[in-house]
Amino acid sequence: MQSKIFPIIILSLLLGCSSDKEIDTTKYVSVYENSVSFNFVDEKDKNNSQLAAVTNIKNIYNPEDYQSSNAIINFPLKKLWEINTNQEINDENPLLPKPIFILSNVYILNNKGTLFKINGSSGKVIWQKTVFEELENTVIGTPSLSARLSQDKNIILYLHNGFDELVAFNEANGTKIWSNKTNLPFRGGITVSENSLFLSDFEGNFYSINNENGKVKWSTFLGNDPDSIYTSARPILADDKIIIPGTGGSFFVISKDKGEVLWTENISSNKQLPKLFHSGDIIANPIYDNKVGYIVSQSGVTAAFNINTGEELWNIPVGGFETPSFSGESLFINGNMGLLVAVDTKTGNLRWKNQFPKYLNEDSYFAEKELALYKGPTLVNSHILFSNQNGRIMIIDANTGEEKDSIKVGRLATSPMPAEKKVLFLTVNGKLIAYE
């Protein structure tokens, strides 16, 4: 386990820290200093992102499920409410757990083990309960929360403490349904389906767990890179299959019913990037649509695969830490080194790109450069919400890449979350803020 702690701490320290180049519109665009080039889509399609119609998101059972929607929101955004969830990012707590949204209420588990139920319209805390005791730090892993509606329409919440305990919680009466202790720490988040929970541990075991009694239905050993880094990514359901983000650039596609490995692939590292990005771990949630899986590696590669055959459809040297947004025929990727791109899902060609500052103190002659990290993208009303480390949320036209407006919210811990014509922002100091 000690071999895993060092890279975890390195990434946690980075996450705790705090101009555009002219585009050659004829054919290629330079992305890094050594002129890695990309194809653009045809000129007539460049500013047409082919987005799906806007939709009102009502329930988010698994974190970041909204990343495949074009959510309804009205501009300009106005602040609705703000509460303190009593947590913060620091050296002992590198990430904050991601919230979910069900039946007009927000559920959030903080990194001290306290679960909140919050009225989504008023911001009033309906209740808060301590589910996990003595969470002094979450350096091993981030606590995670998912949920489902039972047959009798009760909300059942599933939580792990970022280490060794998994709990099913009845939201209606505030009691534990079951609780299991494990021998190995969990790695990443939980995905819940109608009758199963899916999650991984730090040794590379992947589990299907009966969500009614907590018993293991089956497990599959997928292996693990000893230099794997901190992540809250979770498996993604793909019809009768599961896409599992792995370590060292690997991901797996397995059968949902038995856990049989159908095929696996590795996305190679981009050695042009700083050493932090070289491990190749996939720490962004995969995206799945219409038999195609889109995989983003933090080492600097994004690729599209046919989930049934394993055929690689395309790959581009853009990768990052954040889950991309998907809508219609466009994929929006928050790339390493300040890059934001809109990609045609059929070809991998760029529709547009924005190059934001790569370093916080890019122009300083006296301070060492620090990598700039961005949160998002989240798609709302055909616009991208994309935040920098100064707490400015940029509102970017998804069709053109043009910045239309911005709001100052505070430095974000997670991507913006849209639900019921609102957008929720969770900041690094634990403030949950709603805009409408």
VEXDREN-2710 file (C-alpha; in Angstrom, 1 decimal):
% VEXDREN-2710
k/r/px/py/pz
1/MET/0.0/0.0/0.0
2/GLN/2.9/2.4/0.7
3/SER/3.8/2.3/-3.0
4/LYS/0.4/3.8/-3.8
5/ILE/0.6/6.6/-1.1
6/PHE/3.4/8.6/-2.7
7/PRO/1.7/9.3/-6.1
8/ILE/-1.6/10.0/-4.2
9/ILE/0.0/12.6/-2.1
10/ILE/1.8/14.2/-5.1
11/LEU/-1.6/14.6/-6.9
12/SER/-3.3/15.8/-3.8
13/LEU/-0.8/18.6/-3.3
14/LEU/-1.3/19.7/-6.9
15/LEU/-5.1/19.7/-6.5
16/GLY/-4.8/21.7/-3.3
17/CYS/-2.6/24.5/-5.0
18/SER/-4.0/27.1/-6.4
19/SER/-3.4/33.5/-24.3
20/ASP/-5.2/32.2/-26.7
21/LYS/-3.1/31.4/-29.8
22/GLU/-4.5/32.2/-33.2
23/ILE/-6.2/29.3/-34.8
24/ASP/-5.1/28.2/-38.3
25/THR/-8.5/27.6/-39.7
26/THR/-7.3/26.0/-42.9
27/LYS/-6.4/22.6/-41.6
28/TYR/-4.5/22.3/-38.4
29/VAL/-4.1/23.8/-34.9
30/SER/-1.0/23.9/-32.7
31/VAL/-1.8/22.7/-29.2
32/TYR/1.5/22.3/-27.3
33/GLU/4.8/24.1/-27.8
34/ASN/6.1/21.3/-29.9
35/SER/3.3/21.8/-32.4
36/VAL/1.1/18.6/-32.0
37/SER/-1.5/19.1/-34.8
38/PHE/-5.2/18.2/-35.1
39/ASN/-7.6/18.0/-38.0
40/PHE/-10.6/20.3/-37.9
41/VAL/-14.0/19.3/-39.2
42/ASP/-15.0/20.8/-42.6
43/GLU/-15.4/24.5/-42.5
44/LYS/-19.2/24.3/-42.9
45/ASP/-19.5/22.2/-39.7
46/LYS/-16.9/23.9/-37.6
47/ASN/-19.3/26.1/-35.7
48/ASN/-22.2/23.6/-35.6
49/SER/-21.8/21.3/-32.6
50/GLN/-25.0/19.3/-33.4
51/LEU/-26.3/19.4/-29.9
52/ALA/-29.2/17.4/-28.5
53/ALA/-32.3/19.4/-27.5
54/VAL/-32.2/20.9/-24.0
55/THR/-33.8/18.8/-21.3
56/ASN/-34.9/19.3/-17.7
57/ILE/-32.8/17.0/-15.4
58/LYS/-34.8/15.8/-12.5
59/ASN/-32.9/12.9/-10.9
60/ILE/-29.1/12.2/-10.7
61/TYR/-28.6/8.8/-9.1
62/ASN/-24.9/8.5/-9.9
63/PRO/-22.4/11.4/-9.8
64/GLU/-21.9/13.2/-13.1
65/ASP/-24.7/11.4/-14.9
66/TYR/-25.7/14.8/-16.1
67/GLN/-22.6/15.0/-18.3
68/SER/-24.5/13.4/-21.2
69/SER/-27.3/16.0/-21.2
70/ASN/-27.9/19.5/-22.5
71/ALA/-29.6/20.8/-19.4
72/ILE/-32.2/23.5/-19.2
73/ILE/-31.2/26.8/-17.5
74/ASN/-32.1/30.4/-18.0
75/PHE/-29.5/33.1/-18.5
76/PRO/-28.3/35.3/-16.9
77/LEU/-27.6/33.1/-13.9
78/LYS/-28.6/34.6/-10.5
79/LYS/-27.6/33.3/-7.1
80/LEU/-30.4/31.5/-5.3
81/TRP/-28.9/30.1/-2.0
82/GLU/-25.7/29.1/-0.3
83/ILE/-24.9/26.7/2.5
84/ASN/-21.8/25.3/4.3
85/THR/-21.3/21.5/4.0
86/ASN/-18.5/21.6/6.7
87/GLN/-15.6/20.4/4.7
88/GLU/-12.7/21.6/2.6
89/ILE/-9.9/20.5/0.4
90/ASN/-6.5/20.3/2.0
91/ASP/-3.5/18.0/2.2
92/GLU/-5.5/15.4/4.2
93/ASN/-8.5/15.7/2.0
94/PRO/-7.5/16.1/-1.7
95/LEU/-11.0/15.9/-3.2
96/LEU/-14.6/16.4/-2.1
97/PRO/-17.3/13.9/-2.7
98/LYS/-19.7/14.7/-5.6
99/PRO/-23.4/15.4/-4.8
100/ILE/-26.5/13.8/-6.3
101/PHE/-30.0/15.1/-6.8
102/ILE/-33.3/13.2/-6.4
103/LEU/-36.9/14.3/-6.2
104/SER/-36.0/18.0/-5.9
105/ASN/-33.5/17.4/-3.0
106/VAL/-29.7/17.5/-3.0
107/TYR/-27.8/14.7/-1.2
108/ILE/-24.2/15.3/-0.3
109/LEU/-21.7/13.3/1.8
110/ASN/-18.9/15.4/3.2
111/ASN/-15.3/14.2/3.7
112/LYS/-16.0/13.9/7.5
113/GLY/-18.6/11.3/7.0
114/THR/-21.7/13.4/7.4
115/LEU/-24.7/13.0/5.0
116/PHE/-26.9/16.0/4.2
117/LYS/-30.3/16.2/2.7
118/ILE/-31.0/19.7/1.3
119/ASN/-34.1/21.2/-0.3
120/GLY/-33.0/22.1/-3.8
121/SER/-35.3/25.1/-4.1
122/SER/-34.6/26.9/-0.7
123/GLY/-31.2/25.5/0.3
124/LYS/-32.7/24.5/3.7
125/VAL/-30.9/21.6/5.4
126/ILE/-33.7/19.1/6.0
127/TRP/-31.5/16.8/8.0
128/GLN/-27.9/15.8/8.5
129/LYS/-26.6/12.5/9.9
130/THR/-23.2/11.1/10.7
131/VAL/-22.8/7.9/8.7
132/PHE/-19.1/7.3/9.1
133/GLU/-17.1/8.0/12.3
134/GLU/-13.5/9.1/12.7
135/LEU/-12.8/10.2/9.1
136/GLU/-9.6/12.2/10.0
137/ASN/-8.5/12.2/6.4
138/THR/-9.4/10.9/3.0
139/VAL/-5.9/10.5/1.5
140/ILE/-6.5/6.9/0.6
141/GLY/-9.8/7.7/-1.2
142/THR/-12.7/10.0/-1.5
143/PRO/-16.0/9.0/0.1
144/SER/-18.7/8.3/-2.5
145/LEU/-22.5/8.4/-2.8
146/SER/-25.0/6.9/-5.2
147/ALA/-28.7/6.1/-4.9
148/ARG/-31.8/4.4/-6.4
149/LEU/-35.5/4.4/-6.0
150/SER/-36.8/1.1/-4.5
151/GLN/-40.0/-0.6/-5.8
152/ASP/-42.0/1.1/-3.0
153/LYS/-40.5/4.5/-4.1
154/ASN/-38.2/4.9/-1.1
155/ILE/-34.8/6.5/-1.8
156/ILE/-32.0/4.1/-0.9
157/LEU/-28.6/5.7/-0.6
158/TYR/-25.3/3.8/-1.0
159/LEU/-22.2/5.2/0.5
160/HIS/-18.6/4.3/1.1
161/ASN/-16.1/6.1/3.4
162/GLY/-13.2/6.2/0.9
163/PHE/-11.6/3.4/2.8
164/ASP/-13.1/0.1/3.9
165/GLU/-16.9/0.5/4.7
166/LEU/-19.9/0.3/2.4
167/VAL/-23.3/1.2/3.6
168/ALA/-26.9/1.1/2.4
169/PHE/-29.1/3.8/4.0
170/ASN/-32.8/4.2/4.0
171/GLU/-33.5/7.9/3.4
172/ALA/-37.1/7.7/4.6
173/ASN/-36.4/6.6/8.2
174/GLY/-32.7/7.4/8.4
175/THR/-31.5/3.9/9.2
176/LYS/-28.8/1.6/7.9
177/ILE/-30.2/-1.3/5.8
178/TRP/-26.8/-3.0/5.8
179/SER/-23.1/-2.3/6.3
180/ASN/-20.1/-4.2/5.1
181/LYS/-16.4/-3.9/5.9
182/THR/-13.8/-4.9/3.4
183/ASN/-10.2/-6.0/3.6
184/LEU/-9.0/-3.6/0.9
185/PRO/-9.7/0.1/0.4
186/PHE/-12.2/1.1/-2.3
187/ARG/-10.8/2.9/-5.4
188/GLY/-13.1/5.4/-7.1
189/GLY/-16.8/5.8/-6.9
190/ILE/-20.0/3.7/-6.9
191/THR/-22.3/3.0/-9.7
192/VAL/-25.8/1.8/-8.9
193/SER/-28.2/-0.1/-11.2
194/GLU/-31.6/-1.6/-10.5
195/ASN/-30.3/-4.5/-8.4
196/SER/-26.5/-4.2/-8.2
197/LEU/-23.7/-1.9/-7.1
198/PHE/-20.5/-1.8/-9.1
199/LEU/-17.1/-0.6/-7.7
200/SER/-13.4/-1.4/-7.5
201/ASP/-10.7/-1.8/-4.8
202/PHE/-7.1/-0.7/-4.7
203/GLU/-5.8/-4.1/-5.7
204/GLY/-7.7/-4.2/-8.9
205/ASN/-10.7/-6.3/-7.9
206/PHE/-14.0/-5.3/-9.4
207/TYR/-17.2/-6.2/-7.6
208/SER/-20.9/-6.6/-8.3
209/ILE/-22.8/-6.4/-5.1
210/ASN/-26.4/-7.1/-4.4
211/ASN/-27.8/-3.8/-3.4
212/GLU/-30.6/-5.2/-1.2
213/ASN/-28.3/-7.2/1.2
214/GLY/-24.8/-6.1/0.5
215/LYS/-23.6/-9.6/-0.5
216/VAL/-21.0/-10.0/-3.3
217/LYS/-22.6/-11.5/-6.4
218/TRP/-19.4/-11.9/-8.3
219/SER/-15.9/-10.3/-8.5
220/THR/-13.3/-10.1/-11.3
221/PHE/-9.6/-9.4/-10.8
222/LEU/-8.4/-6.8/-13.3
223/GLY/-5.0/-5.9/-12.0
224/ASN/-3.6/-2.7/-10.8
225/ASP/-0.6/-0.4/-11.5
226/PRO/1.4/0.1/-8.3
227/ASP/1.8/3.8/-9.2
228/SER/-1.9/4.5/-9.6
229/ILE/-3.1/7.8/-8.4
230/TYR/-6.0/9.3/-6.5
231/THR/-9.4/9.1/-8.3
232/SER/-13.2/9.4/-7.8
233/ALA/-14.0/7.9/-11.2
234/ARG/-16.5/5.1/-11.4
235/PRO/-17.6/2.4/-13.8
236/ILE/-20.2/3.2/-16.5
237/LEU/-23.0/0.9/-17.6
238/ALA/-23.1/0.3/-21.3
239/ASP/-26.3/-1.7/-22.0
240/ASP/-25.3/-5.3/-21.1
241/LYS/-21.7/-4.3/-20.4
242/ILE/-19.7/-2.3/-18.0
243/ILE/-16.8/0.1/-18.9
244/ILE/-14.3/0.2/-16.1
245/PRO/-11.6/3.0/-15.9
246/GLY/-8.3/1.5/-14.9
247/THR/-4.7/2.3/-14.0
248/GLY/-1.7/2.8/-16.2
249/GLY/-3.8/3.8/-19.1
250/SER/-5.9/0.6/-19.2
251/PHE/-9.6/0.2/-19.3
252/PHE/-11.8/-2.9/-19.4
253/VAL/-15.2/-3.8/-20.9
254/ILE/-16.8/-6.7/-19.0
255/SER/-20.2/-8.5/-19.1
256/LYS/-22.7/-7.0/-16.7
257/ASP/-24.2/-10.4/-15.6
258/LYS/-21.0/-12.5/-14.9
259/GLY/-18.1/-10.0/-14.9
260/GLU/-16.4/-11.8/-17.8
261/VAL/-13.7/-9.7/-19.4
262/LEU/-14.8/-9.2/-23.0
263/TRP/-11.8/-7.0/-24.0
264/THR/-9.4/-4.5/-22.7
265/GLU/-7.2/-1.7/-24.2
266/ASN/-4.5/0.6/-23.1
267/ILE/-4.3/4.3/-24.0
268/SER/-0.7/5.2/-24.2
269/SER/1.0/8.1/-22.3
270/ASN/1.8/11.4/-23.9
271/LYS/5.5/12.0/-22.8
272/GLN/5.3/15.6/-24.0
273/LEU/3.4/16.6/-20.9
274/PRO/4.8/17.2/-17.4
275/LYS/5.7/14.0/-15.4
276/LEU/2.5/14.2/-13.3
277/PHE/0.6/13.1/-16.4
278/HIS/2.8/10.1/-17.3
279/SER/1.1/7.3/-15.3
280/GLY/-1.8/7.2/-17.8
281/ASP/-4.5/6.5/-15.2
282/ILE/-8.0/7.0/-16.4
283/ILE/-9.5/9.2/-13.6
284/ALA/-12.4/10.7/-15.6
285/ASN/-15.6/8.9/-16.0
286/PRO/-16.0/7.2/-19.4
287/ILE/-18.9/8.4/-21.6
288/TYR/-21.1/6.0/-23.4
289/ASP/-23.6/6.5/-26.2
290/ASN/-25.0/4.3/-29.0
291/LYS/-22.5/1.5/-28.7
292/VAL/-19.5/3.9/-28.5
293/GLY/-17.4/4.5/-25.4
294/TYR/-15.3/7.7/-25.1
295/ILE/-12.3/7.3/-22.8
296/VAL/-10.2/10.2/-21.5
297/SER/-6.8/9.5/-20.0
298/GLN/-5.0/12.0/-17.8
299/SER/-1.8/11.3/-19.7
300/GLY/-3.1/13.2/-22.7
301/VAL/-5.2/10.9/-24.9
302/THR/-8.9/10.6/-25.7
303/ALA/-10.2/7.7/-27.8
304/ALA/-13.5/6.4/-29.1
305/PHE/-14.1/2.6/-29.2
306/ASN/-16.9/0.4/-30.5
307/ILE/-18.0/-1.3/-27.2
308/ASN/-19.1/-4.5/-28.9
309/THR/-16.0/-5.2/-31.0
310/GLY/-13.2/-3.3/-29.3
311/GLU/-12.4/-1.4/-32.5
312/GLU/-10.8/1.9/-32.0
313/LEU/-12.7/4.5/-34.0
314/TRP/-10.4/7.4/-33.5
315/ASN/-8.0/8.9/-30.9
316/ILE/-6.6/12.4/-30.4
317/PRO/-3.8/13.7/-28.1
318/VAL/-6.1/15.5/-25.7
319/GLY/-6.7/14.2/-22.3
320/GLY/-7.3/15.3/-18.7
321/PHE/-8.6/14.7/-15.2
322/GLU/-12.3/15.8/-15.7
323/THR/-15.3/13.9/-17.1
324/PRO/-16.1/15.3/-20.5
325/SER/-19.6/16.5/-21.6
326/PHE/-21.4/14.8/-24.4
327/SER/-24.4/15.9/-26.5
328/GLY/-25.6/15.1/-30.0
329/GLU/-22.6/14.8/-32.2
330/SER/-20.1/16.7/-30.0
331/LEU/-17.8/15.8/-27.1
332/PHE/-16.4/18.6/-25.0
333/ILE/-13.1/17.8/-23.3
334/ASN/-11.3/19.7/-20.5
335/GLY/-7.7/18.9/-21.7
336/ASN/-4.4/19.1/-19.8
337/MET/-2.5/22.4/-19.9
338/GLY/-5.5/24.7/-20.2
339/LEU/-7.0/23.2/-23.3
340/LEU/-10.8/23.1/-23.9
341/VAL/-12.0/21.4/-27.2
342/ALA/-15.2/20.5/-28.9
343/VAL/-14.8/17.3/-30.8
344/ASP/-16.9/15.7/-33.6
345/THR/-17.9/12.3/-32.1
346/LYS/-17.8/10.5/-35.4
347/THR/-14.3/11.5/-36.5
348/GLY/-12.5/13.0/-33.6
349/ASN/-11.8/16.1/-35.6
350/LEU/-12.0/19.4/-33.7
351/ARG/-15.0/21.8/-34.1
352/TRP/-13.2/24.5/-32.1
353/LYS/-10.6/24.9/-29.4
354/ASN/-9.8/27.4/-26.6
355/GLN/-6.3/27.6/-25.1
356/PHE/-6.5/29.0/-21.6
357/PRO/-3.4/29.8/-19.5
358/LYS/-1.4/26.6/-18.7
359/TYR/0.1/28.0/-15.5
360/LEU/-1.3/30.1/-12.7
361/ASN/1.7/32.5/-12.8
362/GLU/2.6/32.2/-16.5
363/ASP/4.1/35.7/-16.7
364/SER/6.0/35.8/-13.4
365/TYR/9.8/36.1/-13.5
366/PHE/10.2/35.4/-9.8
367/ALA/7.9/32.5/-8.9
368/GLU/8.0/28.9/-10.0
369/LYS/5.2/28.0/-12.5
370/GLU/2.2/26.1/-11.1
371/LEU/-0.1/24.1/-13.4
372/ALA/-3.5/25.7/-13.8
373/LEU/-6.4/23.2/-13.3
374/TYR/-9.9/23.8/-14.6
375/LYS/-13.3/22.3/-13.6
376/GLY/-15.9/21.4/-16.1
377/PRO/-17.1/21.3/-18.8
378/THR/-20.8/21.1/-18.0
379/LEU/-23.3/21.7/-20.7
380/VAL/-26.3/23.9/-19.9
381/ASN/-28.6/25.5/-22.4
382/SER/-26.1/24.9/-25.2
383/HIS/-23.4/26.6/-23.3
384/ILE/-20.4/25.2/-21.5
385/LEU/-19.7/26.1/-17.9
386/PHE/-15.9/26.1/-17.3
387/SER/-14.2/27.4/-14.2
388/ASN/-10.6/28.6/-13.5
389/GLN/-8.7/28.5/-10.2
390/ASN/-9.7/32.1/-9.4
391/GLY/-13.3/31.0/-9.1
392/ARG/-14.5/32.6/-12.3
393/ILE/-17.1/30.5/-14.1
394/MET/-16.9/31.1/-17.9
395/ILE/-20.1/30.7/-19.9
396/ILE/-19.0/29.6/-23.4
397/ASP/-21.1/29.1/-26.5
398/ALA/-21.0/25.4/-27.2
399/ASN/-21.4/25.9/-31.0
400/THR/-18.5/28.4/-31.4
401/GLY/-16.3/28.3/-28.3
402/GLU/-16.9/32.0/-27.8
403/GLU/-17.0/33.2/-24.2
404/LYS/-20.4/35.0/-23.7
405/ASP/-20.4/35.8/-20.0
406/SER/-18.9/34.9/-16.6
407/ILE/-19.8/34.8/-12.9
408/LYS/-17.6/34.8/-9.9
409/VAL/-18.5/31.8/-7.6
410/GLY/-15.3/30.6/-5.9
411/ARG/-12.8/28.0/-6.8
412/LEU/-14.7/24.7/-7.5
413/ALA/-14.1/21.3/-6.0
414/THR/-16.3/19.5/-8.6
415/SER/-17.8/20.2/-12.0
416/PRO/-21.0/22.3/-11.9
417/MET/-24.1/20.2/-11.5
418/PRO/-27.4/21.2/-13.3
419/ALA/-30.7/19.9/-12.0
420/GLU/-34.3/21.2/-12.3
421/LYS/-33.4/24.5/-14.1
422/LYS/-30.7/25.3/-11.5
423/VAL/-26.9/24.8/-11.4
424/LEU/-25.1/23.8/-8.2
425/PHE/-21.5/24.7/-7.4
426/LEU/-19.4/23.0/-4.7
427/THR/-16.4/25.1/-3.8
428/VAL/-13.1/23.9/-2.3
429/ASN/-14.0/25.3/1.1
430/GLY/-17.3/23.3/1.2
431/LYS/-19.8/25.9/0.1
432/LEU/-22.7/24.5/-1.9
433/ILE/-24.1/27.3/-4.0
434/ALA/-27.2/27.3/-6.2
435/TYR/-27.9/29.5/-9.2
436/GLU/-30.9/29.8/-11.4
END
